[in-house]
Amino acid sequence: MIICECGEIIEGNTFKDYIKTSANPSTPTIGHKKCGHIFNFIDQKQSKKYSSRIELKSLALKYANKNKFDDEKIERFLVQVDKLKSNGNLSDSEILIKAFNNSM
């Protein structure tokens, strides 16, 4: 799961691009069509987003609805998101992945 700097989960809404990295002057990568952000996976320059609790729950709900969770799964998922957000300094994507794994 990739969360863009604009706060959206990237799932198929990408374009192909080539950027200069430490490995190659022309490295293939992807960019987010909505905001134009280009990802550099080679040099580990993927930013970690730390949203507020409200923004994170909104993102989690969008993810749950997109993946057609039933009401019970949504409830468990959001509880896990809230618990993980309270417990530490995990990035948004780390919280969503762990919450998904813990709630299924």
BELMONOR-V305785 format. One record per residue. N is the residue number from 1. RES is the residue in three letters. SS is DSSP state (@ for helix, = for strand, . for the rest). BURIAL is b if it has 16 or more other C-alpha atoms within 10 Angstrom, else e. Layout:
BEGIN
N;RES;SS;BURIAL + N;RES;SS;BURIAL
END
This chain:
BEGIN
1;MET;.;e + 2;ILE;=;b + 3;ILE;=;b + 4;CYS;.;b + 5;GLU;.;b + 6;CYS;.;e + 7;GLY;.;e + 8;GLU;.;e + 9;ILE;=;b + 10;ILE;=;e + 11;GLU;.;e + 12;GLY;.;e + 13;ASN;.;e + 14;THR;=;b + 15;PHE;=;e + 16;LYS;=;e + 17;ASP;=;e + 18;TYR;=;b + 19;ILE;=;e + 20;LYS;.;e + 21;THR;.;e + 22;SER;.;e + 23;ALA;.;e + 24;ASN;.;e + 25;PRO;.;e + 26;SER;.;e + 27;THR;=;e + 28;PRO;=;b + 29;THR;=;b + 30;ILE;=;b + 31;GLY;=;b + 32;HIS;=;b + 33;LYS;.;e + 34;LYS;.;e + 35;CYS;.;e + 36;GLY;.;e + 37;HIS;.;e + 38;ILE;=;b + 39;PHE;.;b + 40;ASN;.;b + 41;PHE;.;e + 42;ILE;.;e + 43;ASP;.;e + 44;GLN;.;e + 45;LYS;.;e + 46;GLN;.;e + 47;SER;.;e + 48;LYS;.;e + 49;LYS;.;b + 50;TYR;.;b + 51;SER;.;e + 52;SER;.;e + 53;ARG;@;e + 54;ILE;@;e + 55;GLU;@;e + 56;LEU;@;b + 57;LYS;@;b + 58;SER;@;e + 59;LEU;@;b + 60;ALA;@;b + 61;LEU;@;b + 62;LYS;@;e + 63;TYR;@;b + 64;ALA;@;b + 65;ASN;@;e + 66;LYS;@;e + 67;ASN;.;e + 68;LYS;.;e + 69;PHE;.;e + 70;ASP;.;e + 71;ASP;@;e + 72;GLU;@;e + 73;LYS;@;e + 74;ILE;@;b + 75;GLU;@;e + 76;ARG;@;e + 77;PHE;@;b + 78;LEU;@;b + 79;VAL;@;e + 80;GLN;@;b + 81;VAL;@;b + 82;ASP;@;b + 83;LYS;@;e + 84;LEU;@;b + 85;LYS;@;b + 86;SER;@;e + 87;ASN;@;e + 88;GLY;.;e + 89;ASN;.;e + 90;LEU;.;b + 91;SER;.;b + 92;ASP;@;b + 93;SER;@;b + 94;GLU;@;b + 95;ILE;@;b + 96;LEU;@;b + 97;ILE;@;e + 98;LYS;@;e + 99;ALA;@;b + 100;PHE;@;b + 101;ASN;@;e + 102;ASN;@;e + 103;SER;@;b + 104;MET;.;e
END
